[in-house]
Amino acid sequence: MQDKSNTWSGRFNEPVAELVKRYTASVAFDRRLAECDIQGSLAHARMLGAQGIIPREDVAAIERGLNDILEEIRTGHFAWQLDLEDVHLNIEKRLTEKIGDAGKRLHTGRSRNDQVATDIRLWLRATTDDVLSRIHALQLAIVDLAEQHVDTVMPGFTHLQVAQPVTLGHHLLAYFEMLKRDAGRFADARKRINRLPLGAAALAGTSYPIDREHVARELGFDGVCENSLDAVSDRDFAIEFTAAAALLMTHLSRFSEELILWISPRFGFIDIADRFCTGSSIMPQKKNPDVPELVRGKTGRVNGHLLALLTLMKAQPLAYNKDNQEDKEPLFDTTDTLLATLEIYADMLRGITVNKDAMRRAATEGFATATDFADYLVKKGLPFRDAHEAVARAVRHAEDAGCDLADLDLTVLQGFSPLVESDVYSVLTLEGSLASRNHIGGTAPQQVRAAVTQARIYLSSIA
């Protein structure tokens, strides 16, 4: 008995087993491509009509039918069928039910191979634009917070040990720069996403006199994929998008780790609004930073999707293979995770309050101005290595005395180098240390203000 529900049933002597149907079906997840599938089909049908490949009246019927189906999908009245395997066959079957033989002519000159590649590119192009918009919003939230704290002193760390004083604004703008690179990567990836595969058919092109450029223009593609084999089998664009997503999530994971540390009582640098935190089922005093913790955790999820896609493609011969059905779930989950993370992160930053006093106290620990002392001695004429040694001895003395370098008497400091004079205290203060780094990229408040201004100019230019 033949299975008449399938478009290829004429080739087989028995129906597809129910277990195989469930195992191979993708309609449960690829139905999110439905609007893109209809968009691509409309452009394809109009091209077929313009080229005289199908009658104009069939094109009109196809347009009416597809627009009716689009409304059914949007209102939740479309009946998805597992037997029809995927989004493409479900829509095509419904179209034929609605308009008859004209619906059967829609697939002329194309294959599901180039059809699905087109759908994914259309969907991912729109998603990339959404990602870029949300990166922009997050960058704005960072700049707003940085502007409030251009001169808020905090310790800068290396090896998670107090290193030198910086301002909170300067620290925050480091993440602005990371996101700026992320935005550049997505914008660049979009160029390679925005190429039309339709017209490659199954793998070799088609014998019909199609006009691929016509379809590309209508769908807003920058051009067509130049090789039919590559057009249907390429998933580089999905991997590239996911790689950019993994790197962006890695940046936010780093930021999250710092927020988690800063909100802990041991640091006490910040507080995160209650709406982004939860309590404990047993410990009533707890306020847990769930959102940044989950961002940190979801980064591993996105990294895993990148590895999955790379592994998916690593041994595939040309051209299309059923393996490629497995590209969608990792890609879809990556985009869902990334978009939600960007949105919640921008909102969370606007709910942060800063404990300036705690940050300042922390900056006075760990001899954060020791490098400034060494630079002071170098400017007095001492070779840097000798200055480094002298300051190291001073630090050891201050540590034993239980005080900061700025608390040592002048005579004590002169014992480490006769070049020390009373003006040394101006460089041993936190403000003096910050002000001395007054160059592009430095942490001096003047430079941080300038960086905030430049960031706003940049954000305005891409709005």
C-alpha positions as CSV (number, residue, x, y, z in Angstrom):
1,M,0.0,0.0,0.0
2,Q,1.3,3.4,-0.9
3,D,1.4,6.3,1.6
4,K,-0.5,9.0,-0.3
5,S,0.3,11.6,2.4
6,N,3.9,11.9,1.1
7,T,5.0,13.7,-2.0
8,W,7.3,10.9,-2.9
9,S,5.0,7.9,-2.2
10,G,5.0,6.8,-5.8
11,R,8.6,5.5,-5.4
12,F,7.9,3.2,-2.4
13,N,6.0,-0.1,-1.9
14,E,5.2,0.5,1.8
15,P,4.4,3.4,4.0
16,V,6.9,5.1,6.2
17,A,6.9,3.4,9.7
18,E,5.4,5.5,12.5
19,L,8.6,5.4,14.4
20,V,10.5,6.7,11.4
21,K,8.0,9.5,11.0
22,R,8.5,10.6,14.5
23,Y,12.3,10.3,14.3
24,T,12.7,12.2,11.0
25,A,10.0,14.8,11.4
26,S,11.1,18.4,12.0
27,V,7.8,20.2,12.0
28,A,7.8,20.4,15.8
29,F,10.6,22.9,15.6
30,D,10.9,24.2,12.0
31,R,7.4,25.5,12.0
32,R,8.9,28.8,13.4
33,L,10.2,29.2,9.8
34,A,6.6,29.3,8.5
35,E,6.4,33.0,7.7
36,C,9.8,33.0,6.1
37,D,8.8,29.9,4.0
38,I,5.7,31.8,2.8
39,Q,7.7,34.9,2.1
40,G,10.2,32.9,0.0
41,S,7.4,31.0,-1.8
42,L,5.6,34.2,-2.8
43,A,8.8,35.6,-4.3
44,H,9.4,32.3,-6.1
45,A,5.9,32.2,-7.5
46,R,6.0,35.7,-8.8
47,M,9.3,35.0,-10.5
48,L,7.8,31.8,-12.1
49,G,5.0,33.9,-13.4
50,A,7.2,36.7,-14.7
51,Q,9.3,34.2,-16.5
52,G,6.3,32.5,-18.1
53,I,7.0,29.2,-16.3
54,I,3.6,29.0,-14.7
55,P,0.4,30.8,-15.7
56,R,-0.3,34.3,-14.2
57,E,-3.7,33.0,-12.9
58,D,-1.9,30.3,-10.9
59,V,0.4,33.0,-9.4
60,A,-2.6,35.0,-8.3
61,A,-4.2,31.9,-6.8
62,I,-0.9,31.0,-5.0
63,E,-0.7,34.5,-3.6
64,R,-4.3,34.4,-2.3
65,G,-3.8,30.9,-0.8
66,L,-0.5,31.6,0.9
67,N,-1.8,34.8,2.4
68,D,-4.8,32.9,3.8
69,I,-2.4,30.3,5.2
70,L,-0.3,33.0,6.8
71,E,-3.3,34.3,8.6
72,E,-4.2,30.8,9.8
73,I,-0.7,30.4,11.2
74,R,-0.7,33.8,12.9
75,T,-4.1,33.1,14.5
76,G,-3.2,29.6,15.6
77,H,-5.8,27.9,13.3
78,F,-3.3,26.1,11.1
79,A,-3.4,22.3,11.6
80,W,0.2,21.0,11.6
81,Q,0.6,17.4,10.6
82,L,3.4,15.1,11.7
83,D,2.8,12.9,8.6
84,L,3.8,15.9,6.4
85,E,7.2,15.9,8.1
86,D,8.2,19.6,7.9
87,V,7.0,23.1,7.6
88,H,7.4,23.1,3.8
89,L,5.2,20.1,3.1
90,N,2.6,21.2,5.6
91,I,2.2,24.6,3.9
92,E,2.3,23.1,0.4
93,K,-0.4,20.5,1.2
94,R,-2.6,23.1,2.7
95,L,-2.1,25.3,-0.3
96,T,-3.1,22.5,-2.6
97,E,-6.2,21.9,-0.5
98,K,-7.2,25.5,-0.8
99,I,-6.5,26.2,-4.5
100,G,-6.1,22.9,-6.2
101,D,-3.6,22.2,-9.0
102,A,-2.1,25.7,-8.9
103,G,-0.7,24.8,-5.5
104,K,1.1,21.9,-7.0
105,R,2.9,24.1,-9.5
106,L,4.5,26.2,-6.8
107,H,7.4,23.8,-6.3
108,T,8.4,24.1,-10.0
109,G,12.1,24.9,-10.3
110,R,13.0,24.4,-6.6
111,S,13.7,21.7,-4.1
112,R,13.2,21.6,-0.3
113,N,17.0,21.8,-0.2
114,D,17.3,25.3,-1.5
115,Q,13.9,26.2,0.0
116,V,15.0,25.5,3.6
117,A,18.4,27.1,3.1
118,T,16.5,30.3,2.0
119,D,14.1,30.1,4.9
120,I,16.9,29.8,7.4
121,R,18.7,32.8,5.9
122,L,15.6,34.9,5.9
123,W,14.9,34.1,9.5
124,L,18.5,34.5,10.7
125,R,18.8,37.8,8.9
126,A,15.9,39.2,10.8
127,T,17.2,37.6,14.0
128,T,20.6,39.2,13.5
129,D,19.0,42.6,13.2
130,D,17.2,42.0,16.4
131,V,20.4,40.9,18.1
132,L,22.1,44.1,16.9
133,S,19.3,46.2,18.3
134,R,19.5,44.6,21.7
135,I,23.3,44.9,21.8
136,H,22.8,48.6,21.1
137,A,20.3,48.8,24.0
138,L,22.7,47.0,26.4
139,Q,25.6,49.3,25.3
140,L,23.4,52.3,26.1
141,A,22.7,50.9,29.6
142,I,26.4,50.4,30.2
143,V,27.2,54.0,29.0
144,D,24.5,55.5,31.2
145,L,25.9,53.6,34.3
146,A,29.5,54.5,33.4
147,E,28.6,58.2,33.1
148,Q,27.2,58.2,36.6
149,H,30.6,56.8,37.9
150,V,33.3,58.4,35.8
151,D,35.2,59.3,39.0
152,T,34.0,56.5,41.4
153,V,37.2,54.9,42.6
154,M,37.5,51.1,42.7
155,P,40.3,48.7,42.8
156,G,41.5,47.3,39.4
157,F,42.5,43.7,39.6
158,T,44.9,41.3,38.1
159,H,44.9,37.7,39.2
160,L,41.9,38.9,41.3
161,Q,44.4,40.7,43.5
162,V,44.3,44.5,44.0
163,A,46.5,46.0,41.3
164,Q,45.9,49.7,40.6
165,P,43.0,52.2,41.2
166,V,40.6,52.6,38.4
167,T,37.2,54.2,38.1
168,L,34.0,52.2,37.9
169,G,33.1,54.1,34.7
170,H,36.4,53.0,33.1
171,H,35.8,49.4,34.2
172,L,32.2,49.4,32.7
173,L,33.4,50.8,29.4
174,A,35.7,47.8,28.9
175,Y,32.5,45.8,28.4
176,F,31.2,48.5,26.0
177,E,34.2,47.8,23.9
178,M,33.7,44.1,24.0
179,L,30.1,44.5,22.8
180,K,31.2,46.9,20.1
181,R,33.4,44.1,18.7
182,D,30.5,41.7,19.1
183,A,28.2,44.1,17.1
184,G,30.8,44.3,14.4
185,R,31.0,40.5,14.2
186,F,27.2,40.1,13.8
187,A,27.1,42.9,11.2
188,D,29.8,41.2,9.3
189,A,28.2,37.8,9.5
190,R,24.9,39.4,8.2
191,K,26.6,40.1,4.9
192,R,27.3,36.4,4.4
193,I,23.8,35.4,5.7
194,N,22.2,37.7,3.1
195,R,22.9,35.6,0.0
196,L,20.1,33.8,-1.8
197,P,20.3,30.0,-2.2
198,L,16.9,29.6,-4.0
199,G,17.4,28.5,-7.6
200,A,20.1,25.9,-6.7
201,A,17.2,23.4,-6.5
202,A,18.3,20.0,-5.2
203,L,22.0,20.5,-5.9
204,A,22.6,21.2,-9.6
205,G,20.3,24.1,-10.4
206,T,17.2,23.7,-12.6
207,S,16.4,23.4,-16.3
208,Y,13.7,26.0,-16.1
209,P,14.5,29.6,-17.2
210,I,14.4,31.1,-13.7
211,D,15.6,34.6,-12.7
212,R,17.4,34.2,-9.4
213,E,18.3,37.9,-9.2
214,H,14.6,38.8,-9.5
215,V,13.9,36.7,-6.3
216,A,17.0,38.1,-4.6
217,R,15.8,41.6,-5.1
218,E,12.3,40.9,-4.0
219,L,13.5,39.2,-0.8
220,G,16.1,41.9,0.0
221,F,19.2,39.7,-0.5
222,D,22.5,41.3,-1.5
223,G,23.0,38.7,-4.2
224,V,22.8,35.0,-4.9
225,C,24.9,32.0,-3.8
226,E,27.2,31.5,-6.8
227,N,27.5,27.7,-6.7
228,S,24.5,25.4,-6.5
229,L,26.2,22.6,-4.6
230,D,27.5,25.1,-2.0
231,A,24.2,26.9,-1.9
232,V,22.2,23.9,-0.6
233,S,24.9,22.4,1.7
234,D,26.4,25.5,3.2
235,R,25.7,26.1,6.9
236,D,28.8,28.4,7.5
237,F,26.4,31.3,8.1
238,A,24.7,29.5,11.0
239,I,28.0,28.4,12.5
240,E,29.4,32.0,12.2
241,F,26.3,33.4,13.8
242,T,26.6,30.9,16.7
243,A,30.3,31.6,17.1
244,A,29.6,35.3,17.4
245,A,26.8,34.5,19.9
246,A,29.2,32.3,21.9
247,L,31.8,35.0,22.1
248,L,29.2,37.6,23.2
249,M,27.8,35.3,25.8
250,T,31.4,34.7,27.0
251,H,31.8,38.5,27.5
252,L,28.5,38.6,29.5
253,S,29.6,35.6,31.5
254,R,32.8,37.5,32.5
255,F,30.7,40.5,33.4
256,S,28.3,38.3,35.4
257,E,31.1,36.7,37.3
258,E,32.2,40.2,38.5
259,L,28.6,41.2,39.4
260,I,28.3,38.0,41.4
261,L,31.5,38.8,43.3
262,W,30.6,42.5,43.7
263,I,27.2,41.8,45.2
264,S,28.6,39.4,47.8
265,P,29.0,40.8,51.4
266,R,32.8,40.2,51.1
267,F,32.9,42.9,48.4
268,G,29.7,44.8,48.9
269,F,30.4,47.0,45.9
270,I,26.9,46.9,44.4
271,D,23.3,45.8,45.0
272,I,21.1,44.3,42.2
273,A,17.4,45.2,42.2
274,D,15.3,42.5,44.0
275,R,13.4,41.7,40.8
276,F,16.5,40.1,39.4
277,C,17.3,38.0,42.5
278,T,15.7,35.2,44.5
279,G,15.9,34.0,48.1
280,S,16.7,30.7,49.7
281,S,14.1,28.0,50.7
282,I,16.0,27.5,54.0
283,M,18.2,30.6,54.7
284,P,16.0,33.7,55.1
285,Q,18.8,36.2,54.8
286,K,19.9,35.1,51.3
287,K,19.7,37.3,48.2
288,N,20.9,35.2,45.3
289,P,22.0,36.9,42.0
290,D,20.2,34.3,39.9
291,V,20.2,36.3,36.6
292,P,24.0,36.8,36.3
293,E,24.5,33.2,37.5
294,L,22.2,31.9,34.8
295,V,23.9,34.0,32.2
296,R,27.1,32.4,33.3
297,G,25.5,29.0,33.0
298,K,23.7,29.6,29.7
299,T,27.0,30.6,28.1
300,G,28.0,26.9,28.3
301,R,24.8,26.0,26.6
302,V,25.5,28.4,23.6
303,N,29.2,27.2,23.5
304,G,27.8,23.6,23.3
305,H,25.6,24.6,20.3
306,L,28.6,26.0,18.5
307,L,30.4,22.7,19.0
308,A,27.3,20.8,17.9
309,L,27.1,22.7,14.6
310,L,30.8,22.3,13.9
311,T,30.5,18.6,14.5
312,L,27.4,18.3,12.4
313,M,29.2,19.7,9.4
314,K,32.7,18.2,9.8
315,A,32.2,15.1,7.7
316,Q,29.4,15.9,5.3
317,P,30.1,15.3,1.6
318,L,28.5,17.6,-0.9
319,A,25.7,18.3,-1.3
320,Y,22.6,18.2,1.0
321,N,22.3,15.5,3.6
322,K,19.6,14.8,6.1
323,D,22.1,15.6,8.9
324,N,21.4,19.3,8.1
325,Q,18.0,19.0,9.7
326,E,19.9,19.0,13.0
327,D,21.1,22.5,12.4
328,K,17.9,24.2,13.5
329,E,17.4,23.3,17.1
330,P,20.9,24.4,18.2
331,L,20.5,27.6,16.1
332,F,17.0,28.3,17.4
333,D,18.0,27.8,21.0
334,T,21.1,29.9,20.6
335,T,19.1,32.8,19.3
336,D,16.4,32.4,22.0
337,T,19.1,32.4,24.7
338,L,21.0,35.3,23.3
339,L,18.0,37.6,22.7
340,A,16.6,36.9,26.2
341,T,20.0,37.4,27.8
342,L,20.6,40.8,26.0
343,E,17.2,42.0,27.0
344,I,17.4,41.1,30.7
345,Y,21.0,42.3,31.0
346,A,20.2,45.8,29.9
347,D,17.3,45.9,32.3
348,M,19.4,44.5,35.2
349,L,22.1,47.1,34.7
350,R,19.5,49.8,35.2
351,G,18.6,48.2,38.5
352,I,22.1,48.3,39.9
353,T,23.1,50.6,42.8
354,V,26.7,51.3,43.7
355,N,28.3,51.4,47.1
356,K,31.0,54.0,46.4
357,D,32.4,53.9,50.0
358,A,32.9,50.1,49.8
359,M,34.7,50.4,46.5
360,R,36.9,53.2,47.8
361,R,37.8,51.2,50.9
362,A,38.7,48.3,48.8
363,A,40.9,50.5,46.6
364,T,43.0,51.5,49.7
365,E,43.8,47.8,50.3
366,G,46.5,45.9,48.6
367,F,48.8,48.9,48.1
368,A,47.1,49.9,44.9
369,T,49.3,53.0,44.4
370,A,52.6,51.1,44.6
371,T,53.2,51.4,40.9
372,D,52.6,55.2,41.1
373,F,55.3,55.3,43.8
374,A,57.7,53.4,41.4
375,D,56.8,55.8,38.5
376,Y,57.5,58.7,40.8
377,L,61.0,57.5,41.6
378,V,61.7,56.9,37.9
379,K,60.7,60.4,37.1
380,K,63.2,61.5,39.8
381,G,65.9,59.7,37.9
382,L,66.0,56.2,39.4
383,P,66.1,53.3,36.9
384,F,62.8,51.4,36.9
385,R,64.2,48.1,38.2
386,D,65.8,49.9,41.1
387,A,62.6,51.8,41.7
388,H,60.6,48.6,41.6
389,E,62.9,47.1,44.3
390,A,62.7,50.2,46.5
391,V,58.9,50.3,46.4
392,A,58.7,46.5,47.1
393,R,60.7,47.0,50.3
394,A,58.4,49.9,51.2
395,V,55.4,47.8,50.7
396,R,56.8,45.0,52.8
397,H,57.5,47.6,55.6
398,A,53.9,49.0,55.3
399,E,52.4,45.5,55.4
400,D,54.3,44.7,58.6
401,A,53.2,48.0,60.1
402,G,49.6,47.4,59.1
403,C,49.2,50.6,57.2
404,D,49.1,52.0,53.6
405,L,52.0,53.5,51.8
406,A,50.4,57.0,52.1
407,D,50.4,56.5,55.9
408,L,54.2,56.2,56.2
409,D,56.1,59.2,57.5
410,L,58.3,61.0,54.9
411,T,61.4,60.0,56.8
412,V,60.4,56.4,56.5
413,L,59.8,56.7,52.8
414,Q,63.1,58.4,52.3
415,G,64.8,55.4,53.9
416,F,63.9,53.5,50.8
417,S,65.2,56.1,48.4
418,P,66.8,59.5,49.1
419,L,65.0,60.8,46.0
420,V,61.7,60.9,47.9
421,E,60.4,64.4,48.7
422,S,57.3,65.7,50.3
423,D,55.5,65.8,46.9
424,V,55.4,62.0,47.0
425,Y,52.1,62.0,48.8
426,S,50.3,63.5,45.8
427,V,51.0,60.3,43.8
428,L,50.2,58.0,46.7
429,T,46.5,59.1,46.9
430,L,43.9,57.4,44.9
431,E,42.8,60.5,43.1
432,G,46.4,61.3,42.2
433,S,46.9,57.8,40.8
434,L,43.8,58.2,38.6
435,A,44.6,61.7,37.4
436,S,48.1,60.6,36.3
437,R,46.7,58.2,33.7
438,N,45.4,61.0,31.5
439,H,45.7,59.6,28.0
440,I,43.4,58.0,25.5
441,G,42.3,54.7,27.0
442,G,43.4,55.7,30.5
443,T,41.4,55.6,33.7
444,A,41.7,59.4,34.5
445,P,38.1,60.7,35.0
446,Q,38.8,63.3,32.3
447,Q,39.5,60.5,29.8
448,V,36.5,58.4,31.0
449,R,34.2,61.4,30.4
450,A,35.7,61.7,26.9
451,A,35.2,58.0,26.3
452,V,31.5,58.2,27.4
453,T,31.1,61.1,24.9
454,Q,32.7,59.0,22.1
455,A,30.5,56.0,23.0
456,R,27.4,58.1,22.7
457,I,28.5,59.5,19.4
458,Y,29.0,55.9,18.2
459,L,25.7,54.7,19.4
460,S,23.9,57.7,17.8
461,S,25.6,56.9,14.5
462,I,24.2,53.3,14.3
463,A,20.8,54.0,15.9
